[in-house]
Amino acid sequence: MGFRISPSLFIEDDLAEELVGLYFRYVHVAFHNIFHQPSVEAGLRTRTLPTILLLFMASLSGRFSTHLSLAEIPIRERGLPYWMEAEQLIDFYSTSLLTIQACIMAAAYLSIEGDANSESVFLSVACRMALVLDLPNSAVETRLERDLNLRVWWSLIAVDTWSSGSHQIPRALPVRHDVPLPMDEHAFANVRPDEPVGDADSPKSPFVDPEPSIFAQMIPLNQLLYRILDFSSQVLLNPADTNIADGTKELCTSLEDWYDQLPPSLKYTPENHSLWARKGSGRKYTILHINHHYAGQLLFFRFLYICQQRSDLPANDPRQLYAAKCKAHAASLCELLQRADDTPGSEVRYPLIAHLLVVTSAIQLFTLLFSPDEEDISRAKQRLEQNFGRLSRLRKYWPNLDASVAKFETFHLACKAGELDVFRMDRWLLEFMLDYTQGVSKRREND
């Protein structure tokens, strides 16, 4: 038994089961949140899962498979046969949830292949379809349908934030504050497919959720990340703007407020990390805090160079405090990734982590070059070695990691050559920090 896709492609039952499982373990948890895993697994068993979804899942997860039938195929290329069949099945004339899900997964595949322009186009199609359908308010009969629509909507907002930030172009999907948050992960995983919506189960109001839902907490963090992305671009365009200091302070406060308002079980502690791993959501918990620290690094990075050039600044100057926050976020991110590696069920292998590793490694390089403290230097060296090891392990899976590695090498070589103004926030550095799909050219003086 198995799935005959085409005369040249047959997926055995055990391979299909493995590929779907790997998709939910390593891909769905990080790229997007657009499926109800029990329903997908049930559809696979009953052969009612749409072929296009199986193929796209396989195209993304095949690289992690240890199935004997794929042993002779290079790891990076194991998803290619599934992709070639899946892309032919996309029906752009069918404005539906299925097509939206397919476009989101197609965009993810194109991203890992380094085709950022096509990724953006597929995401734009998915966003327009979601708008045409008014996805959050689409007529539904069950709780599952309603919550799945909400998860797809908010996932589109999230991936649109990253993609538009990388390209430095406007969003394809506007943020709406009347859209409810999805239910918490445990409730969603256990909801019955036939459970009716019911009047007593009205959607929660936006940004209010009584349960410790990781996905619900990612949503306001994503909104904040977009504001930081936009603010970083505006600072570069208008460096003399007198409102920059106030804008930085406001975003700093917002980032701190987001963390302070987390439910106690979602704040970062080693105990909470282990708790969520035991619940089966260790990777989601890890990614939540990864994104928090990336947002902090992005907001405060420019103060590293400012403080290095202004040795006369007093210790209590806000710019000194912001530079310290940047280093603290970078250190916390490195420690978080190490704990995730050491905690079963928490390790992350999605390709965007490579971009985040490059950014946090640049901050470790700054410490290595400028810190007078030998202990700080020693820790920075250790973190750099650990980060490079992670990049090397991930590189075998994801083609676009070549660009991330090349980007860091370019930055590192500039530092070795004494071009220490690579830490000065300009267009080149902003591209370095925002573009997760491409490498960067050698820095020029007029950048």
C-alpha positions as CSV (number, residue, x, y, z in Angstrom):
1,M,0.0,0.0,0.0
2,G,1.0,3.6,-0.5
3,F,0.3,6.7,-2.5
4,R,0.8,6.6,-6.3
5,I,1.4,10.3,-7.1
6,S,2.6,9.9,-10.7
7,P,4.2,7.2,-12.9
8,S,7.6,8.2,-11.4
9,L,6.6,8.9,-7.8
10,F,5.3,6.5,-5.3
11,I,5.2,7.1,-1.5
12,E,5.1,4.1,0.7
13,D,2.7,4.2,3.7
14,D,5.5,4.1,6.3
15,L,7.4,6.8,4.5
16,A,4.3,9.0,4.2
17,E,3.7,8.6,8.0
18,E,7.3,9.5,8.7
19,L,7.3,12.6,6.5
20,V,4.1,14.0,8.0
21,G,5.5,13.3,11.5
22,L,8.8,15.1,10.6
23,Y,6.9,18.0,9.1
24,F,5.0,18.6,12.4
25,R,8.2,18.1,14.5
26,Y,10.5,20.4,12.7
27,V,8.6,22.6,10.1
28,H,5.1,23.3,11.2
29,V,6.2,24.4,14.6
30,A,8.5,27.1,13.2
31,F,7.5,28.2,9.7
32,H,3.8,28.6,10.3
33,N,0.8,27.2,12.3
34,I,-1.8,26.2,9.7
35,F,-2.9,22.7,10.4
36,H,-4.6,20.6,13.1
37,Q,-2.2,17.7,13.5
38,P,-4.7,15.0,14.6
39,S,-6.9,15.8,11.6
40,V,-4.0,15.6,9.2
41,E,-2.8,12.3,10.7
42,A,-6.4,10.9,10.5
43,G,-6.7,12.1,6.9
44,L,-3.4,10.3,6.1
45,R,-4.7,7.0,7.6
46,T,-8.1,7.3,5.8
47,R,-6.5,8.6,2.6
48,T,-8.6,11.7,2.6
49,L,-5.6,14.1,3.1
50,P,-5.4,16.2,0.0
51,T,-2.5,15.0,-2.1
52,I,-1.1,18.6,-2.5
53,L,-0.8,18.9,1.2
54,L,1.0,15.6,1.6
55,L,3.4,16.6,-1.2
56,F,4.2,20.0,0.2
57,M,4.8,18.5,3.7
58,A,7.1,15.9,2.2
59,S,9.0,18.6,0.2
60,L,9.8,20.4,3.4
61,S,10.4,17.5,5.8
62,G,12.1,15.0,3.4
63,R,15.5,16.3,4.3
64,F,15.1,14.9,7.8
65,S,14.0,11.4,6.8
66,T,16.1,8.3,7.5
67,H,13.9,6.1,5.2
68,L,15.9,3.6,3.2
69,S,14.2,4.6,0.0
70,L,15.8,8.1,0.3
71,A,19.2,7.0,1.4
72,E,20.9,7.5,-1.9
73,I,19.5,11.0,-2.4
74,P,21.5,14.0,-1.1
75,I,19.9,15.3,2.0
76,R,19.1,18.7,0.6
77,E,17.5,17.3,-2.5
78,R,15.2,14.8,-0.8
79,G,12.2,17.1,-1.0
80,L,12.7,18.0,-4.6
81,P,10.6,15.2,-6.2
82,Y,7.6,16.1,-4.0
83,W,8.0,19.8,-4.7
84,M,8.0,19.2,-8.5
85,E,4.6,17.4,-8.2
86,A,3.1,19.7,-5.6
87,E,3.7,23.0,-7.4
88,Q,1.8,21.6,-10.4
89,L,-1.3,21.0,-8.3
90,I,-1.7,24.6,-7.0
91,D,-5.0,25.9,-8.4
92,F,-4.9,29.7,-8.3
93,Y,-8.5,29.8,-9.5
94,S,-9.6,28.1,-6.4
95,T,-9.9,30.8,-3.7
96,S,-10.0,28.5,-0.6
97,L,-8.3,27.6,2.6
98,L,-6.6,24.7,0.9
99,T,-5.0,27.0,-1.7
100,I,-3.9,29.4,1.0
101,Q,-2.2,26.6,2.9
102,A,-0.6,25.3,-0.2
103,C,0.8,28.8,-1.1
104,I,2.2,29.2,2.4
105,M,4.0,25.9,2.2
106,A,5.2,26.7,-1.3
107,A,6.6,30.1,-0.1
108,A,8.4,28.2,2.7
109,Y,10.0,25.8,0.2
110,L,11.1,28.7,-2.1
111,S,12.6,30.5,0.9
112,I,14.8,27.6,1.8
113,E,15.9,27.4,-1.8
114,G,17.0,31.0,-1.7
115,D,14.3,32.3,-4.0
116,A,13.1,35.2,-1.9
117,N,11.2,37.0,-4.7
118,S,9.0,34.0,-5.5
119,E,8.5,33.4,-1.8
120,S,7.1,36.9,-1.5
121,V,4.8,36.4,-4.5
122,F,3.3,33.2,-3.2
123,L,2.8,34.8,0.2
124,S,1.1,37.7,-1.4
125,V,-1.3,35.4,-3.2
126,A,-2.1,33.6,0.1
127,C,-2.7,37.0,1.8
128,R,-5.0,38.3,-0.9
129,M,-7.0,35.1,-0.8
130,A,-7.4,35.4,3.0
131,L,-8.7,38.9,2.5
132,V,-11.1,37.9,-0.3
133,L,-12.5,35.2,2.0
134,D,-12.4,37.4,5.1
135,L,-10.9,34.3,6.7
136,P,-11.4,35.3,10.3
137,N,-15.2,35.8,9.7
138,S,-15.8,33.0,7.2
139,A,-18.9,31.0,8.0
140,V,-18.0,27.8,9.9
141,E,-19.9,25.0,11.6
142,T,-17.3,23.7,14.0
143,R,-14.8,25.0,16.6
144,L,-12.0,23.4,14.6
145,E,-12.9,25.2,11.4
146,R,-13.1,28.5,13.2
147,D,-9.8,28.2,15.1
148,L,-8.0,26.8,12.1
149,N,-9.1,29.9,10.1
150,L,-7.7,32.1,12.9
151,R,-4.4,30.3,13.0
152,V,-3.9,30.5,9.3
153,W,-4.8,34.3,9.4
154,W,-2.3,35.0,12.2
155,S,0.3,32.8,10.6
156,L,0.0,34.9,7.4
157,I,0.5,38.0,9.5
158,A,3.6,36.5,11.0
159,V,5.3,35.3,7.8
160,D,4.3,38.6,6.1
161,T,6.1,40.5,8.8
162,W,9.3,38.5,8.2
163,S,9.1,38.6,4.4
164,S,8.2,42.3,4.1
165,G,10.9,43.2,6.6
166,S,13.5,41.2,4.7
167,H,12.5,43.0,1.4
168,Q,11.8,46.3,3.1
169,I,8.4,46.6,1.4
170,P,4.9,47.2,2.7
171,R,2.9,44.4,4.2
172,A,0.6,42.4,2.0
173,L,-1.9,41.8,4.8
174,P,-3.0,44.6,7.1
175,V,-3.2,43.9,10.9
176,R,-6.7,43.9,12.2
177,H,-7.3,44.3,15.9
178,D,-10.8,42.9,15.7
179,V,-9.6,39.3,15.0
180,P,-9.7,37.0,18.0
181,L,-6.8,35.0,19.3
182,P,-6.8,31.2,18.7
183,M,-7.4,28.8,21.5
184,D,-4.5,27.4,23.5
185,E,-2.5,24.6,22.1
186,H,-3.8,21.8,24.3
187,A,-7.4,22.7,23.7
188,F,-6.8,22.9,19.9
189,A,-5.0,19.6,19.8
190,N,-7.9,17.9,21.6
191,V,-10.9,19.6,20.0
192,R,-13.3,17.2,18.3
193,P,-13.6,17.7,14.5
194,D,-17.4,17.7,14.7
195,E,-17.7,19.9,17.8
196,P,-20.1,22.8,16.9
197,V,-19.2,26.4,17.5
198,G,-22.0,27.1,19.9
199,D,-23.1,30.3,21.4
200,A,-21.4,29.6,24.7
201,D,-18.1,29.4,23.0
202,S,-17.8,32.8,21.5
203,P,-14.3,33.9,20.3
204,K,-12.1,35.6,22.8
205,S,-11.5,39.3,22.4
206,P,-8.3,40.3,20.6
207,F,-5.1,40.0,22.6
208,V,-6.9,38.6,25.7
209,D,-6.5,34.9,26.4
210,P,-7.0,33.3,29.9
211,E,-5.0,30.2,29.0
212,P,-1.2,30.1,28.6
213,S,-1.3,29.8,24.8
214,I,2.2,30.1,23.2
215,F,0.8,31.0,19.8
216,A,-1.4,33.7,21.2
217,Q,1.6,35.3,22.9
218,M,3.6,35.1,19.6
219,I,1.0,37.3,18.0
220,P,1.5,40.6,19.9
221,L,5.3,39.9,19.9
222,N,5.1,39.7,16.1
223,Q,3.2,43.0,16.0
224,L,6.0,44.5,18.1
225,L,8.7,43.0,15.9
226,Y,7.1,44.7,12.8
227,R,7.2,48.0,14.6
228,I,10.9,47.5,15.4
229,L,11.6,46.6,11.8
230,D,9.8,49.7,10.6
231,F,11.4,51.9,13.2
232,S,14.9,50.7,12.3
233,S,14.3,51.6,8.6
234,Q,13.0,55.1,9.7
235,V,16.1,55.7,11.9
236,L,18.3,55.0,8.9
237,L,16.3,57.3,6.6
238,N,16.0,60.2,9.1
239,P,19.0,59.9,11.5
240,A,18.5,63.5,12.7
241,D,14.8,63.0,13.7
242,T,14.4,64.4,17.2
243,N,11.8,61.7,17.9
244,I,14.2,58.8,17.6
245,A,15.1,58.8,21.3
246,D,11.4,58.8,22.3
247,G,10.6,56.1,19.7
248,T,13.4,53.9,21.1
249,K,12.2,54.4,24.7
250,E,8.6,53.5,23.7
251,L,9.6,50.3,21.9
252,C,12.0,49.4,24.7
253,T,9.1,49.8,27.2
254,S,6.7,47.8,24.9
255,L,9.2,44.9,24.7
256,E,9.6,44.8,28.4
257,D,5.9,45.0,28.9
258,W,5.3,42.1,26.6
259,Y,7.6,39.9,28.6
260,D,6.3,41.2,32.0
261,Q,2.7,40.4,31.0
262,L,3.5,36.8,30.0
263,P,1.7,34.2,32.2
264,P,4.1,32.9,34.8
265,S,4.4,29.5,33.1
266,L,5.5,31.2,29.8
267,K,8.3,33.4,31.2
268,Y,11.7,32.0,30.6
269,T,13.1,29.7,33.3
270,P,14.9,26.3,32.9
271,E,12.0,24.8,34.8
272,N,9.4,26.2,32.4
273,H,11.5,25.1,29.5
274,S,11.4,21.5,30.8
275,L,7.7,21.8,31.6
276,W,6.7,22.8,28.1
277,A,9.0,20.1,26.6
278,R,7.2,17.5,28.7
279,K,3.9,18.8,27.3
280,G,5.1,18.4,23.8
281,S,5.5,22.1,23.1
282,G,9.2,22.6,23.9
283,R,10.0,23.8,20.4
284,K,7.2,26.3,20.4
285,Y,8.3,27.6,23.8
286,T,11.9,27.9,22.5
287,I,10.8,29.8,19.4
288,L,8.7,32.2,21.4
289,H,11.8,33.3,23.4
290,I,14.1,33.2,20.3
291,N,11.9,35.8,18.7
292,H,11.8,37.9,21.8
293,H,15.6,38.1,21.9
294,Y,15.9,38.7,18.2
295,A,13.6,41.7,18.5
296,G,15.7,43.0,21.4
297,Q,18.9,42.7,19.4
298,L,17.4,44.4,16.4
299,L,16.1,47.3,18.5
300,F,19.4,47.9,20.4
301,F,22.1,46.8,18.0
302,R,23.0,50.4,16.8
303,F,23.9,51.4,20.3
304,L,26.9,49.1,20.3
305,Y,28.8,51.3,17.9
306,I,27.5,54.6,19.3
307,C,28.8,53.7,22.8
308,Q,32.1,52.4,21.4
309,Q,32.7,55.8,19.7
310,R,31.5,57.8,22.7
311,S,33.6,56.7,25.6
312,D,32.6,59.8,27.5
313,L,29.0,58.6,28.0
314,P,28.2,58.1,31.7
315,A,27.1,54.6,32.7
316,N,23.5,55.7,33.3
317,D,23.1,57.2,29.9
318,P,20.2,55.5,28.1
319,R,22.5,54.7,25.2
320,Q,24.8,52.7,27.5
321,L,21.8,50.9,28.9
322,Y,20.5,50.0,25.4
323,A,23.9,48.7,24.4
324,A,24.0,46.5,27.5
325,K,20.5,45.2,26.7
326,C,21.6,44.3,23.2
327,K,24.5,42.2,24.7
328,A,22.1,40.7,27.2
329,H,19.6,39.6,24.6
330,A,22.4,38.1,22.5
331,A,23.8,36.2,25.5
332,S,20.3,35.0,26.5
333,L,19.7,33.8,23.0
334,C,22.9,31.7,22.9
335,E,22.1,30.2,26.3
336,L,18.5,29.5,25.2
337,L,19.7,27.6,22.1
338,Q,22.2,25.6,24.2
339,R,19.4,24.6,26.7
340,A,17.1,23.7,23.8
341,D,19.8,21.4,22.4
342,D,20.1,19.8,25.8
343,T,16.4,19.4,26.4
344,P,14.7,16.6,24.4
345,G,11.8,17.8,22.4
346,S,13.1,21.4,22.3
347,E,15.8,21.4,19.7
348,V,15.0,23.6,16.7
349,R,16.1,23.0,13.1
350,Y,14.3,25.6,11.0
351,P,16.4,27.6,8.6
352,L,15.6,31.1,9.9
353,I,17.5,30.2,13.1
354,A,20.7,30.4,10.9
355,H,20.0,34.1,10.2
356,L,19.4,34.7,13.9
357,L,22.6,32.9,14.8
358,V,24.5,35.2,12.4
359,V,23.0,38.3,14.0
360,T,23.8,37.2,17.6
361,S,27.2,36.1,16.5
362,A,28.0,39.6,15.2
363,I,27.3,40.8,18.7
364,Q,29.6,38.2,20.2
365,L,32.3,39.5,17.8
366,F,31.7,43.0,19.1
367,T,32.4,41.7,22.6
368,L,35.4,39.8,21.4
369,L,36.9,43.0,19.9
370,F,36.0,45.6,22.4
371,S,35.4,44.2,25.8
372,P,38.1,44.8,28.4
373,D,36.8,41.9,30.5
374,E,38.6,38.6,30.0
375,E,35.6,36.6,31.2
376,D,33.3,38.3,28.7
377,I,35.8,37.6,26.0
378,S,36.0,33.9,27.0
379,R,32.3,33.5,27.0
380,A,32.0,35.3,23.6
381,K,34.5,32.9,22.1
382,Q,32.6,29.9,23.5
383,R,29.3,31.2,22.1
384,L,30.8,31.8,18.7
385,E,32.1,28.3,18.6
386,Q,28.8,26.9,19.6
387,N,26.9,29.0,17.1
388,F,29.3,28.0,14.3
389,G,28.7,24.4,15.2
390,R,25.0,24.8,15.0
391,L,25.3,26.5,11.6
392,S,27.4,23.6,10.4
393,R,24.9,21.0,11.6
394,L,21.9,22.9,10.1
395,R,23.7,23.6,6.8
396,K,23.4,20.1,5.6
397,Y,19.6,20.4,5.5
398,W,18.9,23.8,4.2
399,P,20.3,25.3,0.9
400,N,19.7,28.9,2.0
401,L,22.1,28.5,4.9
402,D,25.0,28.9,2.5
403,A,23.9,32.6,2.2
404,S,23.8,32.9,6.0
405,V,27.3,31.4,6.4
406,A,28.7,33.6,3.6
407,K,27.0,36.6,5.3
408,F,28.8,35.9,8.6
409,E,32.1,35.3,6.8
410,T,31.8,38.7,5.1
411,F,31.2,40.4,8.4
412,H,34.0,38.5,10.2
413,L,36.5,39.3,7.4
414,A,35.6,43.0,7.6
415,C,36.3,42.9,11.4
416,K,39.6,41.1,10.8
417,A,40.6,43.7,8.3
418,G,40.0,46.4,10.8
419,E,36.8,47.7,9.3
420,L,35.2,48.2,12.7
421,D,32.6,50.6,11.4
422,V,30.7,47.5,10.1
423,F,29.0,47.9,13.5
424,R,27.7,51.3,12.5
425,M,24.1,51.2,11.5
426,D,23.8,52.0,7.8
427,R,22.0,50.5,4.8
428,W,24.5,47.6,4.6
429,L,24.1,46.7,8.3
430,L,20.3,47.0,8.2
431,E,20.3,44.6,5.2
432,F,22.6,42.3,7.1
433,M,20.2,42.2,10.1
434,L,16.9,42.0,8.2
435,D,17.4,39.9,5.1
436,Y,17.3,36.2,6.1
437,T,17.4,34.9,2.5
438,Q,20.4,36.4,0.9
439,G,24.1,37.0,1.6
440,V,25.5,40.6,1.7
441,S,28.0,42.2,-0.6
442,K,31.3,43.6,0.7
443,R,30.7,46.8,2.6
444,R,31.5,50.0,0.8
445,E,32.2,53.4,2.3
446,N,29.1,55.0,0.6
447,D,26.8,52.3,2.0
